[in-house]
Amino acid sequence: MPDYCRLVEGIVKQLVTVSDAVSVTEERDSGTVRVKVSVDPQDLGRVIGRRGVTVNAIRTVVKAASMKSGERVKVDVVEQ
């Protein structure tokens, strides 16, 4: 079973300026894995990107990682 938290955390920590504030949690229920990312408020724009391009790229990488296991993975960015 892939570790989606570590994957997302590794990507996000490379994008932000306050890497100690990055928190990634995972919830599993009925075949869906929900990965929640929390970052420092000043880094929120860096993670989301212009028109959501960056967060959509992260979602694409996670979706590709989940293809083999067949799991459905959702990535959400939440405010602290």
Stockholm file with secondary structure:
# STOCKHOLM 1.0

chainA/1-80         MPDYCRLVEGIVKQLVTVSDAVSVTEERDSGTVRVKVSVDPQDLGRVIGRRGVTVNAIRTVVKAASMKSGERVKVDVVEQ
#=GR chainA/1-80 SS CCCHHHHHHHHHHHHCSCGGGCEEEEEEETTEEEEEEECCGGGHHHHHCGGGHHHHHHHHHHHHHHTTTTCEEEEEEECC
#=GC SS_cons        CCCHHHHHHHHHHHHCSCGGGCEEEEEEETTEEEEEEECCGGGHHHHHCGGGHHHHHHHHHHHHHHTTTTCEEEEEEECC
//
